[in-house]
Amino acid sequence: MSESPSEPRAKRQRVDKNGRFAAMERLRQLKGTKNKCKVEDQVDDVYDVVDEREYAKRAQEKYGDDWIEEDGTGYAEDLRDFFEDEDEYSDGEEDRKDSKKKKGVAPNSKKRPRETEKPVTGKASIKNLFSNAVPKKVDVKTSVKDDDILADILGEIKEEPAGTSEKAEKVIAPAKISVTSRKFDAAAAKEYMNSFLNNIKVQEQEHATMQTKKKAAYAGGLVLEPMRGLYEKYVLLMDFNSLYPSIIQEYNICFTTVQQPVDADELPTLPDSKTEPGILPLQLKRLVESRKEVKKLMAAPDLSPELQMQYHIRQMALKLTANSMYGCLGFAHSRFFAQHLAALVTHKGREILTNTQQLVQKLNYDVVYGDTDSLMINTNITDYDQVYKIGHNIKQSVNKLYKQLELDIDGVFGCLLLLKKKKYAAVKLSKDSKGNLRREQEHKGLDIVRRDWSQLAVMVGKAVLDEVLSEKPLEEKLDAVHAQLEKIKTQIAEGVVPLPLFVITKQLTRTPQEYANSASLPHVQVALRMNRERNRRYKKGDMVDYVICLDGTTNAAMQRAYHLDELKTSEDKKLQLDTNYYLGHQIHPVVTRMVEVLEGTDASRIAECLGMDPTKFRQNAQRTQRENTEQSEGESLLKTTLQLYRLCEPFRFQCVTCKTEQLMASAYRPGPSNSHIAVLQQCAKSECQTAPIQYLASVRNQLQLSMRQYVQRFYKNWLVCDHPDCNFNTRTHSLRKKSHRPLCQKCRSGSLLRQYTERDLYNQLCYLRFMFDLGKQTLQQKPTLTPELEQAYQLLYETVDQQLQSSSYVIISLSKLFARSLAQMSLQPSVAQPQIEAIPSALADVV
């Protein structure tokens, strides 16, 4: 039986001593012989060369459970057999020194011979040393998903077949991991890492979204409020040449001339006019002068087209470089980022645009719109040459105020349809070499230039826009628009419109699987379904085509999107085109946004031409128009009774005898022979002999119930979206505002209007009081009323007036508003007594 290393050292020393005596005896026998030693020709291998796994296997067979795996602790069996002996055969001397230092052995130390060592007993025995010195291993089960470093290691392990390399290499891996478990853990690690990377992408996208919604660090260019409408007289378009680079040169704005303020929200002060030009103005000056020289070369006669193109590219590159100087100052990740300089440049830009607007207005011209560096000026004339003369006069008046800034004429609009900020359509005029006027349309920000509308909506929108911008009277334009809409409605109903015109196209900004709210995104639904069922390969950046169909479900339109191939191949016509969707949500909004500024048509008229219900559009338009009128001009004091109460409801009550509903719009109703009869004197049903005055208490109760209904309707606070495509009704709203009104949470593009406002309630109550006020009834021949009827009308009048007196709407009491302030002022010291007395007296005079 082989001896175990754990046996007593004395026994092994005795074995070794007997072996040495036997060897010495053999040497004595060989002494004096001819051949002192005998060497065999073939010597068997002293040891076998095996790899690490084979060595571990043999060691396990030899020592069994007594085999100790190295765990990096530097275990020594009996204080003399160190495991770092293999360092003596290492290649590097430096590595050998480091390893000996780690093991606690001096570099020059030598091992003592085994014969001189004494047995160790007691506390220093091998068993005690092993149990006390070496820590016990703890079996810790660690999951791959819980350890990122382990996942990275296992994720890169590749199994290699045995025998591929002659020399075995050391592999750093967890102990006792079998091949099967290693493959399983590697797959789990890859899956974990993929999900981890996907989460990182989602977080980056959310962070990017938050950054886009983040408020700007400083104020940008100024956009003037547009004067919406259709301008059929010539409009002059003027702009500043390279506004921001010119501002940098005009005011010598540079790192070397402008001191950065301590507070980031404060604007820095401009440098003195005597300050030497900074680096940025000088560089911009060089670029501008170089561009001027290139333009001179372009003006040379007999220039080849190739050279002309080269000069054009060069001057555009110089222009782009100069204009990007401001962009580098305002971009946070630029090496030249200087927010205070960028804010100063935009501040001067806003100031220059405002001053120019005021100067043009002093010249008796209207500035209908302005954006950052350009102005649109209404000339109210139709003479092309005269418009240019006006432009030159304005140009000279502005340019003499600056040294580097230059205002120039950019064009003339023969017709301008101005909808809102950054949204307009115009006919731009220009003269050819023969002096003839050429007309060319220019669109900016309109729905017809966006690709997420169907081709049908774009086609109808362009046709309507051509009519609006044509050289016709306004009435003829609107008639032509209405006729075209009715025609397209008929064609869609008859099915003569080609299917490709109904296709809506939208781009995938990410892979379809990465969308979290795919249920509300029709193009994502179509992409996922086509990839799954028809082996399509829609990915990020691809354009997805779809149509809205009727599929027999009650789902919303956004959940009934299908590919055109699915519509064509549907069995038994299960899928049919949803024509109502295209009329109401594609054509109607595109056309309405173009013609809503024109007098003579509105959203309800467009809906009527398309065969839709115009009621909700008409009510919405009336509310919006009334609100805009009240905000801009206020209520007129000279309105007639019909104008004041045109939107109010008449009073209705029921006869207690015949149960007929009595309609009361005023104190009298028309009678025979152009006469008038008091409403409370006779029932509306001629056969009924019971007069309303006989059940006056019931009429009064019904009047009070009617007023309570109006008050309850006001406090219910129903809101409606003003967007023609939405018309969403709700009683809740968010704090996010759009045009000083709550933003619609459904469409995210419209604002919420109150369906029943304070003004509506007040007008309704005033109307009820008016119909019972006999003194305000304007009749040429008033009928004679009995005292009982007059008292009945007076009772109903007081009932309504009592309700009105309980409301403080449109009632302003200065004494109540300033009562607290006056009370506090009366408690001040007597030094200010003269002023305190003067203020109440003045307020008393006002009240």
C-alpha positions in Angstrom: 0.0 0.0 0.0 1.3 3.4 -0.8 2.1 5.7 2.0 0.0 8.8 2.5 1.6 12.1 3.1 -0.4 12.4 6.3 1.5 9.5 8.0 4.0 10.3 10.8 7.2 11.8 9.6 9.4 9.4 11.7 8.2 6.4 9.8 9.1 7.9 6.5 12.5 9.0 7.8 13.2 5.3 8.9 12.4 4.1 5.5 14.7 6.7 3.9 17.5 5.7 6.4 17.4 2.0 5.4 17.5 3.0 1.7 20.6 5.0 2.3 22.4 2.2 4.1 21.7 -0.2 1.3 23.1 2.3 -1.3 26.3 2.7 0.7 26.7 -1.1 0.9 26.5 -1.3 -2.9 29.2 1.4 -3.3 31.6 -0.5 -1.0 31.1 -3.6 -3.1 32.0 -1.7 -6.3 35.1 -0.2 -4.7 38.3 -1.4 -6.4 36.5 -2.9 -9.4 37.3 -2.0 -13.0 34.0 -0.4 -13.8 33.0 1.7 -10.9 29.4 2.1 -12.3 27.4 0.5 -15.0 25.3 2.6 -17.4 22.6 1.1 -19.5 22.3 2.2 -23.1 18.5 2.7 -22.8 17.1 4.4 -19.8 13.4 4.3 -19.2 11.6 7.6 -18.7 11.9 8.8 -15.2 8.5 10.5 -15.3 5.5 10.8 -17.7 4.5 14.1 -19.3 0.8 14.6 -18.7 -1.5 17.5 -18.8 -3.2 19.1 -15.8 -6.4 17.0 -16.0 -4.5 13.7 -16.2 -2.2 14.7 -13.4 -5.2 15.5 -11.2 -6.8 12.2 -12.1 -3.7 10.2 -11.1 -3.3 12.1 -7.9 -6.9 11.5 -7.0 -6.4 7.7 -7.6 -3.2 7.7 -5.5 -4.2 9.8 -2.5 -8.0 9.6 -2.6 -9.6 12.1 -0.3 -6.3 13.3 1.1 -5.5 15.2 -2.0 -5.6 19.0 -1.4 -6.5 21.4 -4.1 -4.5 24.5 -4.3 -6.7 27.6 -3.5 -4.0 30.2 -3.4 -3.3 30.1 0.3 0.2 28.7 0.0 -0.3 25.6 2.1 2.9 24.0 3.5 2.6 20.4 4.8 5.3 20.4 7.5 6.8 23.9 7.3 9.4 22.7 4.7 7.6 21.4 1.6 6.5 24.7 -0.1 4.4 24.7 -3.2 6.4 27.5 -4.8 9.2 25.2 -5.6 8.1 25.3 -9.2 9.1 29.0 -9.3 12.7 27.8 -9.5 12.0 26.7 -13.0 10.2 29.9 -14.1 11.6 32.0 -16.9 11.7 35.4 -15.2 13.8 36.3 -12.2 11.5 39.1 -11.3 8.5 36.8 -11.2 10.4 34.4 -8.9 11.1 37.2 -6.4 7.5 38.4 -6.4 6.2 34.9 -5.8 8.6 34.2 -2.9 7.6 37.5 -1.3 4.0 36.5 -1.4 4.7 33.2 0.2 6.6 34.8 3.1 10.1 33.3 2.2 13.2 35.5 1.9 14.9 35.4 -1.5 18.2 34.1 -0.1 16.8 31.6 2.3 17.8 27.9 1.9 15.9 24.8 2.9 17.4 22.7 5.7 18.2 19.1 5.0 15.4 16.7 6.0 17.9 14.6 8.1 18.5 17.5 10.5 14.8 18.3 11.0 13.2 17.1 14.2 9.7 15.6 14.3 7.0 18.1 15.3 4.5 17.0 17.9 1.8 18.6 20.0 0.3 21.8 18.8 2.7 22.0 15.8 1.7 18.6 14.4 0.6 18.4 10.8 -3.0 17.6 11.8 -3.2 20.6 14.1 -1.5 22.9 11.6 -3.9 21.8 8.9 -7.0 22.2 11.0 -5.9 25.5 12.6 -4.0 27.3 9.9 -5.9 26.5 6.8 -9.4 28.0 6.7 -12.3 25.7 5.9 -13.8 26.2 2.5 -17.3 27.4 2.4 -19.5 26.2 -0.4 -21.1 29.3 -1.8 -23.6 28.9 -4.6 -23.5 31.9 -6.9 -25.8 32.3 -9.8 -24.5 33.6 -13.0 -27.1 36.3 -13.1 -26.1 37.5 -9.7 -22.4 38.1 -10.7 -21.7 40.4 -13.6 -18.0 39.5 -13.7 -18.8 35.8 -13.8 -21.3 36.4 -16.5 -18.8 38.2 -18.6 -16.2 35.4 -18.2 -18.7 32.6 -18.9 -20.2 34.5 -21.8 -16.8 34.4 -23.6 -15.9 30.7 -22.9 -15.6 28.6 -26.0 -15.2 24.9 -25.7 -12.3 23.5 -27.6 -11.9 19.8 -28.5 -9.2 17.8 -26.7 -5.9 17.4 -28.4 -6.0 20.6 -30.3 -2.9 21.9 -28.6 0.1 20.0 -27.5 0.8 22.2 -24.5 -1.9 22.5 -21.9 -2.8 26.0 -20.9 -4.0 27.2 -17.5 -7.7 28.2 -17.5 -9.1 30.5 -14.8 -12.5 29.2 -14.0 -14.7 28.4 -11.0 -13.8 25.0 -9.4 -15.7 21.9 -10.1 -17.7 23.2 -13.1 -18.6 20.4 -15.5 -18.9 20.8 -19.2 -22.7 20.5 -19.2 -23.1 23.1 -16.5 -20.6 25.4 -18.2 -22.6 25.3 -21.4 -25.8 26.0 -19.5 -24.3 28.9 -17.6 -22.8 30.3 -20.8 -26.2 30.4 -22.5 -27.8 31.9 -19.4 -25.1 34.5 -19.2 -25.6 35.5 -22.8 -29.3 35.8 -22.3 -28.7 37.9 -19.2 -26.3 40.1 -21.0 -28.6 40.6 -23.9 -31.4 41.7 -21.6 -29.0 43.9 -19.8 -27.9 45.7 -23.0 -31.5 46.1 -24.1 -32.3 47.7 -20.8 -29.4 50.1 -21.3 -30.8 51.0 -24.7 -34.2 51.7 -23.3 -32.8 53.9 -20.6 -30.7 55.8 -23.1 -33.8 56.4 -25.3 -35.8 57.5 -22.3 -32.9 59.8 -21.3 -32.8 61.2 -24.8 -36.5 61.8 -24.7 -36.2 63.7 -21.4 -33.3 65.7 -22.9 -35.5 66.7 -25.8 -38.3 67.8 -23.5 -35.9 69.6 -21.3 -36.3 73.4 -21.2 -33.7 75.3 -23.2 -30.7 76.6 -21.3 -31.2 80.1 -22.8 -33.7 82.0 -24.9 -33.4 81.6 -28.7 -34.6 83.6 -31.6 -37.7 85.7 -31.5 -40.9 84.6 -33.4 -43.5 87.4 -33.8 -47.1 86.6 -33.4 -48.6 86.2 -36.9 -51.5 88.2 -38.1 -53.5 85.2 -39.5 -55.4 85.4 -42.7 -55.2 85.5 -46.5 -53.3 88.4 -48.0 -54.1 88.9 -51.7 -51.9 92.1 -51.9 -48.2 91.8 -52.3 -46.2 91.0 -49.2 -42.5 91.9 -49.0 -40.1 89.3 -47.4 -36.9 90.8 -46.0 -34.2 89.1 -43.9 -30.8 89.9 -42.4 -27.8 88.4 -44.2 -26.1 85.9 -41.7 -27.6 87.6 -38.7 -25.7 85.8 -35.9 -22.2 86.0 -37.5 -22.9 89.7 -38.2 -23.9 90.3 -34.6 -20.6 88.7 -33.4 -18.7 91.1 -35.6 -21.0 94.1 -34.9 -20.6 93.9 -31.1 -17.1 92.3 -31.0 -18.4 89.2 -29.1 -15.6 86.8 -28.3 -14.0 84.7 -25.5 -11.3 87.4 -25.2 -13.6 90.4 -25.0 -16.7 89.3 -23.0 -16.4 88.5 -19.4 -18.4 85.5 -18.2 -20.9 86.5 -15.5 -21.0 84.8 -12.1 -24.7 84.0 -12.4 -25.4 81.8 -15.4 -28.8 83.4 -15.8 -27.5 86.9 -16.2 -26.4 88.3 -19.6 -22.8 89.5 -19.9 -22.0 93.1 -20.7 -20.9 94.1 -24.2 -17.3 95.1 -24.7 -16.4 98.7 -25.1 -16.3 100.0 -28.7 -12.6 100.9 -28.3 -11.7 97.2 -27.5 -9.5 95.5 -30.0 -11.4 92.9 -32.2 -11.5 89.5 -30.7 -10.5 86.1 -32.3 -14.1 85.2 -33.4 -14.8 88.5 -35.1 -11.5 88.4 -37.0 -12.0 84.8 -38.1 -15.6 85.6 -39.3 -14.3 88.6 -41.2 -11.8 86.4 -43.0 -14.6 83.9 -44.0 -16.9 86.6 -45.1 -14.3 88.4 -47.2 -13.2 85.1 -48.8 -16.8 84.4 -49.7 -17.1 87.8 -51.4 -14.0 87.1 -53.5 -15.5 83.7 -54.5 -18.7 85.4 -55.5 -16.8 87.9 -57.6 -15.2 85.0 -59.5 -18.6 83.5 -60.0 -19.8 86.7 -61.7 -17.1 86.5 -64.4 -18.4 86.0 -68.0 -17.7 82.9 -70.1 -17.4 80.7 -67.0 -17.7 77.0 -67.6 -20.5 75.1 -65.7 -18.0 72.9 -64.0 -16.0 75.9 -62.6 -19.3 77.6 -61.7 -20.3 74.7 -59.7 -17.0 74.5 -57.9 -17.2 78.2 -57.0 -20.7 77.7 -55.8 -19.7 74.8 -53.5 -16.8 76.8 -52.2 -18.9 79.9 -51.3 -21.6 77.7 -49.7 -18.9 75.9 -47.6 -17.6 79.3 -46.4 -21.2 80.4 -45.6 -21.9 77.2 -43.6 -18.6 77.6 -41.7 -19.4 81.1 -40.7 -23.0 80.3 -39.7 -21.9 77.3 -37.6 -19.8 79.6 -35.4 -22.8 80.5 -33.3 -23.9 76.8 -33.2 -20.5 75.8 -31.7 -21.0 78.5 -29.0 -24.5 77.2 -28.1 -23.8 73.4 -28.3 -23.1 71.9 -24.9 -20.8 69.2 -26.2 -18.7 71.5 -28.4 -15.2 72.2 -27.4 -16.0 75.9 -28.0 -19.1 75.9 -25.9 -19.8 79.2 -24.2 -23.4 79.6 -23.1 -23.0 83.2 -22.1 -21.8 84.2 -25.5 -24.6 82.3 -27.3 -27.2 83.9 -25.0 -25.8 87.3 -25.7 -25.9 86.8 -29.5 -29.6 85.6 -29.4 -30.5 88.5 -27.1 -29.1 91.0 -29.6 -30.9 89.2 -32.4 -34.3 89.6 -30.6 -33.5 93.2 -29.9 -32.6 93.9 -33.6 -35.8 92.2 -34.9 -38.0 94.1 -32.5 -36.3 97.4 -33.4 -36.7 96.7 -37.1 -40.4 95.9 -36.6 -41.0 99.2 -34.9 -39.1 101.1 -37.6 -41.2 99.5 -40.3 -44.4 100.4 -38.4 -43.3 104.0 -38.2 -43.1 103.9 -42.0 -46.9 103.0 -42.0 -46.4 99.4 -43.0 -47.8 96.3 -41.2 -45.4 93.5 -40.2 -47.7 90.5 -40.5 -45.1 87.9 -39.3 -41.4 87.7 -38.2 -39.1 84.8 -37.5 -35.6 85.1 -36.0 -34.0 87.1 -38.9 -36.8 87.7 -41.3 -39.9 89.9 -41.6 -43.1 89.8 -43.8 -44.4 93.3 -44.6 -47.8 93.9 -46.0 -47.5 96.6 -48.7 -51.2 96.8 -49.7 -50.2 97.3 -53.3 -50.0 95.0 -56.4 -47.2 96.7 -58.3 -44.1 94.5 -58.3 -41.6 97.3 -59.0 -43.2 99.6 -56.5 -42.8 96.9 -53.8 -39.1 96.7 -54.5 -38.8 100.5 -54.1 -40.5 100.2 -50.7 -38.1 97.4 -49.8 -35.1 99.5 -50.8 -36.3 102.4 -48.6 -36.7 100.1 -45.6 -33.3 98.6 -46.3 -31.6 101.9 -46.3 -33.4 103.0 -43.1 -32.3 99.9 -41.2 -28.8 99.4 -42.6 -27.6 102.9 -41.7 -28.0 102.0 -38.0 -25.4 99.2 -38.1 -21.9 98.7 -39.4 -21.9 94.9 -40.1 -25.6 94.1 -40.1 -27.3 94.2 -43.5 -31.1 93.9 -44.2 -31.9 92.7 -47.7 -34.9 91.8 -49.9 -35.5 88.1 -50.0 -38.6 88.0 -52.2 -42.1 89.2 -52.9 -45.3 87.1 -52.2 -48.1 87.7 -54.6 -50.5 85.9 -52.2 -49.9 84.7 -48.7 -52.0 82.3 -46.6 -50.7 82.8 -43.0 -52.0 80.1 -40.6 -49.8 80.2 -37.5 -46.2 80.4 -36.4 -43.9 78.6 -38.9 -47.0 77.5 -41.0 -47.8 79.4 -44.2 -48.3 79.0 -47.9 -47.5 81.6 -50.5 -47.0 82.4 -54.2 -43.6 83.8 -54.7 -43.1 86.2 -57.6 -40.0 86.7 -59.7 -39.2 88.2 -63.0 -37.4 86.4 -65.8 -35.0 87.9 -68.3 -37.9 89.2 -70.5 -39.6 90.9 -67.5 -42.5 88.5 -67.2 -43.7 87.5 -63.7 -43.3 83.9 -62.7 -45.4 82.4 -59.9 -44.1 79.6 -57.7 -45.7 78.2 -54.6 -43.8 78.0 -51.3 -45.0 75.8 -48.4 -43.8 75.7 -44.9 -45.0 73.5 -42.0 -48.2 72.4 -43.8 -49.8 69.0 -43.4 -49.4 68.3 -47.2 -45.6 68.3 -46.9 -45.6 65.7 -44.1 -45.5 62.0 -45.1 -47.6 60.6 -42.3 -50.8 61.5 -44.2 -52.4 59.5 -46.9 -51.8 60.3 -50.5 -55.5 61.0 -50.8 -55.4 63.7 -48.1 -52.3 65.3 -49.6 -53.8 65.3 -53.0 -57.1 67.0 -51.8 -55.0 69.4 -49.7 -52.9 70.5 -52.7 -56.0 71.0 -54.8 -57.7 73.1 -52.1 -54.5 75.1 -51.7 -54.3 75.8 -55.4 -57.8 77.2 -55.3 -57.1 79.4 -52.3 -53.9 80.8 -53.8 -55.4 81.3 -57.2 -56.1 84.7 -58.7 -59.9 84.6 -58.1 -62.3 86.5 -55.9 -62.7 84.9 -52.4 -66.3 83.8 -53.0 -65.3 81.9 -56.2 -62.4 80.3 -54.4 -64.6 79.0 -51.6 -67.3 77.7 -54.0 -64.6 75.8 -55.9 -63.3 74.3 -52.7 -66.7 73.1 -51.6 -67.4 71.7 -55.0 -64.2 69.7 -55.0 -64.9 68.3 -51.5 -68.3 67.1 -52.6 -66.9 65.5 -55.7 -64.2 63.6 -53.7 -66.9 62.4 -51.3 -68.9 61.0 -54.2 -65.8 59.3 -55.7 -64.9 57.7 -52.4 -68.5 56.4 -51.9 -68.5 54.9 -55.4 -65.2 53.2 -54.9 -63.5 54.8 -57.9 -60.5 56.1 -55.9 -57.5 53.8 -56.3 -56.5 51.9 -53.2 -52.8 53.1 -53.2 -54.1 56.6 -52.5 -55.4 55.5 -49.1 -52.0 54.2 -47.9 -50.5 55.9 -44.9 -46.7 55.7 -44.5 -44.8 56.0 -41.3 -41.2 55.2 -40.3 -40.0 52.9 -37.6 -37.7 54.8 -35.2 -36.7 51.5 -33.5 -37.2 47.8 -34.0 -40.8 46.8 -33.7 -40.2 44.7 -30.6 -38.8 47.6 -28.7 -42.0 49.7 -28.7 -43.7 49.7 -25.3 -47.1 51.1 -26.5 -47.5 49.3 -29.8 -51.3 49.0 -29.3 -51.7 52.7 -30.1 -49.2 52.7 -33.0 -50.7 51.3 -36.1 -47.5 51.1 -38.1 -45.9 49.0 -35.3 -48.8 46.7 -35.2 -48.6 46.1 -39.0 -44.9 45.6 -38.8 -45.1 43.0 -36.0 -47.9 41.1 -37.8 -46.2 41.1 -41.2 -43.0 39.9 -39.6 -44.8 37.1 -37.8 -47.2 35.9 -40.4 -45.8 36.9 -43.8 -42.0 36.6 -43.1 -41.4 40.2 -43.7 -38.3 41.8 -42.1 -39.3 45.2 -40.9 -36.6 46.8 -38.8 -35.5 50.2 -37.5 -35.6 52.9 -40.2 -38.0 51.1 -42.5 -41.1 52.7 -43.9 -44.3 50.9 -43.1 -47.4 51.3 -45.3 -50.9 50.6 -43.9 -54.6 51.4 -44.4 -57.4 51.7 -41.9 -60.1 49.0 -42.4 -63.3 47.7 -41.0 -62.6 44.2 -39.6 -65.9 43.5 -37.9 -64.6 44.6 -34.4 -65.4 47.6 -32.3 -61.8 48.6 -31.9 -60.5 52.1 -32.3 -59.3 53.1 -35.7 -55.7 53.0 -34.7 -56.1 49.3 -33.8 -57.6 48.4 -37.2 -54.6 49.1 -39.3 -53.6 46.5 -42.0 -51.2 46.2 -44.8 -52.5 46.8 -48.3 -51.6 43.2 -49.2 -53.8 42.0 -46.3 -56.7 44.0 -47.6 -56.3 42.7 -51.1 -56.0 39.0 -50.0 -58.7 39.0 -47.4 -61.2 36.2 -47.8 -65.0 36.9 -48.2 -64.2 40.6 -48.0 -63.7 40.4 -44.2 -61.6 43.6 -44.4 -63.1 46.7 -46.0 -61.8 50.1 -46.3 -63.0 52.5 -43.6 -64.1 55.4 -45.7 -65.5 57.4 -42.8 -62.1 57.4 -41.2 -60.5 58.9 -44.3 -63.2 61.5 -44.6 -63.2 62.5 -41.0 -59.6 62.0 -39.9 -57.6 62.5 -43.1 -59.3 64.9 -45.5 -61.3 67.0 -43.0 -58.4 68.1 -40.7 -56.1 68.8 -43.6 -58.6 71.0 -45.4 -60.0 72.7 -42.2 -56.6 73.9 -41.1 -56.1 75.6 -44.5 -59.4 77.4 -44.7 -60.2 78.1 -41.1 -58.8 81.7 -41.4 -61.0 82.5 -44.4 -64.3 84.3 -44.0 -67.2 82.3 -45.5 -66.3 78.8 -44.5 -65.4 76.8 -41.3 -65.1 73.3 -40.0 -68.8 72.6 -40.0 -69.2 73.7 -43.7 -66.3 71.4 -44.6 -67.9 68.5 -42.7 -71.2 69.1 -44.5 -69.5 68.9 -47.9 -67.9 65.6 -46.9 -71.2 64.1 -45.8 -70.4 64.3 -42.0 -72.4 65.6 -39.1 -71.6 69.3 -38.9 -73.3 69.9 -35.5 -70.4 69.2 -33.2 -68.1 71.3 -35.4 -70.5 74.2 -35.5 -70.9 74.3 -31.7 -67.1 74.0 -31.3 -66.6 76.9 -33.7 -69.1 79.1 -32.0 -67.5 78.5 -28.6 -64.0 79.2 -29.9 -65.2 82.4 -31.8 -67.1 83.7 -28.7 -64.1 83.1 -26.5 -61.7 84.7 -28.8 -64.0 87.7 -29.2 -64.3 88.2 -25.5 -60.5 87.9 -24.9 -59.6 90.3 -27.7 -62.3 92.9 -27.8 -64.5 92.4 -24.7 -68.3 92.5 -24.6 -69.9 95.4 -26.4 -72.2 97.6 -24.5 -74.4 98.3 -27.5 -75.5 94.8 -28.3 -79.1 94.1 -29.0 -81.2 91.7 -27.1 -81.0 89.2 -29.8 -77.2 89.4 -29.8 -76.9 89.2 -26.1 -79.2 86.2 -25.6 -78.8 84.3 -28.9 -77.2 81.3 -27.3 -79.6 81.1 -24.3 -82.4 78.7 -23.8 -86.0 79.7 -23.3 -88.0 78.9 -20.2 -90.2 75.8 -20.4 -92.9 74.7 -18.0 -95.7 72.2 -18.1 -99.4 72.9 -17.8 -100.8 71.1 -14.8 -104.1 70.3 -16.6 -103.3 69.3 -20.2 -99.6 68.5 -19.6 -98.6 70.6 -22.6 -95.1 72.1 -22.6 -95.3 75.9 -22.5 -92.4 77.7 -24.3 -91.6 81.1 -23.0 -89.1 83.2 -24.9 -90.4 86.6 -23.7 -93.3 87.9 -21.6 -95.6 87.8 -24.6 -96.3 85.4 -27.4 -97.7 86.3 -30.9 -101.4 86.2 -31.2 -104.0 86.6 -34.1 -103.9 89.8 -36.2 -100.4 90.9 -35.2 -101.4 91.1 -31.6 -99.6 89.8 -28.5 -100.9 87.8 -25.6 -99.2 87.4 -22.2 -97.8 84.0 -21.7 -99.2 83.7 -18.1 -102.7 84.7 -19.4 -103.5 81.8 -21.6 -102.3 78.2 -22.2 -100.5 77.4 -25.4 -103.1 74.8 -26.2 -106.2 76.7 -27.2 -108.5 73.9 -26.0 -107.2 74.2 -22.4 -109.1 76.6 -20.2 -106.5 76.7 -17.4 -104.3 79.8 -17.4 -100.7 79.5 -16.1 -101.5 82.2 -13.6 -103.8 79.8 -11.9 -100.9 77.5 -11.0 -98.3 80.2 -10.5 -96.7 78.3 -7.6 -96.0 75.4 -9.9 -94.5 77.7 -12.5 -92.3 79.3 -9.9 -91.1 75.9 -8.7 -90.3 74.8 -12.2 -88.4 78.1 -12.7 -86.3 77.4 -9.7 -85.6 73.8 -10.8 -84.5 75.1 -14.2 -82.1 77.6 -12.7 -80.6 74.9 -10.5 -80.0 72.7 -13.5 -78.1 75.6 -15.2 -76.0 76.0 -12.0 -75.3 72.3 -11.8 -74.3 72.2 -15.4 -71.8 74.9 -14.8 -70.3 73.1 -11.7 -70.0 69.8 -13.6 -67.2 71.6 -15.6 -67.5 69.6 -18.8 -64.6 70.3 -21.2 -64.3 69.6 -24.9 -61.2 69.5 -27.1 -61.1 72.2 -29.8 -59.3 70.0 -32.2 -61.6 69.1 -35.1 -60.4 65.5 -35.2 -60.7 64.9 -31.5 -63.8 66.6 -29.9 -63.0 64.7 -26.7 -65.3 65.4 -23.7 -64.0 65.2 -20.2 -64.3 66.6 -16.7 -60.6 66.5 -15.8 -57.7 68.3 -17.1 -54.0 68.5 -16.5 -51.8 71.4 -15.5 -50.1 71.5 -18.9 -51.3 74.4 -20.9 -51.7 75.2 -24.6 -52.7 78.8 -25.6 -53.5 79.5 -21.9 -55.9 76.5 -21.8 -55.5 72.9 -20.6 -53.9 70.5 -23.0 -56.1 67.6 -24.3 -54.8 64.4 -22.8 -56.2 62.3 -25.6 -54.9 63.9 -28.8 -52.1 65.9 -27.3 -52.6 68.6 -30.0 -55.8 70.4 -29.0 -56.7 72.5 -26.0 -59.8 72.0 -23.7 -62.6 74.5 -23.7 -65.4 74.8 -21.1 -68.7 73.8 -22.6 -70.6 75.9 -20.2 -68.7 78.9 -18.9 -69.4 81.6 -16.3 -70.5 83.9 -19.0 -73.0 81.3 -20.3 -74.5 80.9 -16.9 -74.7 84.6 -16.2 -76.3 85.3 -19.6 -78.8 82.5 -19.1 -79.9 83.9 -15.7 -80.1 87.4 -17.2 -82.2 86.1 -20.0 -84.7 84.5 -17.6 -84.9 87.8 -15.7 -85.4 89.7 -18.9 -88.4 87.7 -20.0 -90.2 88.5 -16.8 -89.3 92.2 -16.9 -92.3 93.9 -18.4 -90.5 97.2 -18.7 -87.9 95.9 -21.1 -90.4 94.3 -23.5 -90.0 96.2 -26.8 -93.4 96.1 -28.5 -95.2 98.7 -30.5 -98.6 97.8 -29.0 -98.4 96.3 -25.6 -101.5 94.5 -24.3 -103.2 95.7 -21.2 -102.5 93.5 -18.2 -104.5 93.0 -15.1 -102.8 93.8 -11.7 -102.8 90.1 -10.9 -100.7 89.4 -14.1 -98.3 92.2 -13.3 -97.8 90.8 -9.8 -97.3 87.3 -11.2 -94.6 88.6 -13.5 -93.0 90.6 -10.7 -92.9 87.5 -8.5 -91.1 85.5 -11.1 -88.7 88.4 -11.8 -87.8 88.6 -8.1 -87.2 84.8 -8.1 -84.6 85.1 -10.8 -83.1 88.3 -9.4 -82.7 86.6 -6.0 -80.6 83.9 -7.7 -78.5 86.5 -9.5 -77.9 88.4 -6.3 -76.4 85.3 -4.7 -73.6 85.3 -7.3 -70.8 87.8 -7.4 -70.1 87.4 -11.0 -69.4 90.8 -12.8 -69.8 92.6 -9.5 -66.7 94.5 -8.3 -66.7 96.0 -4.8 -63.7 98.2 -4.3 -64.5 98.5 -0.6 -64.3 94.7 -0.2 -61.2 94.4 -2.3 -59.2 97.0 -0.3 -60.8 96.5 3.1 -57.9 94.5 4.5 -55.3 96.8 3.1 -57.1 99.8 4.5 -57.4 98.1 7.9 -53.6 97.4 7.9 -52.8 100.9 6.9 -54.9 102.3 9.7 -52.7 100.5 12.2 -49.5 102.2 11.0 -47.9 105.1 13.1 -49.4 108.5 13.0 -46.4 109.9 10.9 -48.1 108.6 7.7 -51.5 109.7 8.8 -52.0 112.3 6.0 -51.4 109.7 3.3 -53.7 107.2 5.1 -56.5 109.7 5.1 -56.1 110.6 1.5 -56.2 107.1 0.2 -59.6 106.1 1.7 -61.1 109.3 0.6 -60.0 108.7 -3.0 -61.3 105.1 -2.9 -64.6 106.3 -1.4 -65.0 108.7 -4.4 -64.3 105.8 -6.8 -66.8 103.5 -5.1 
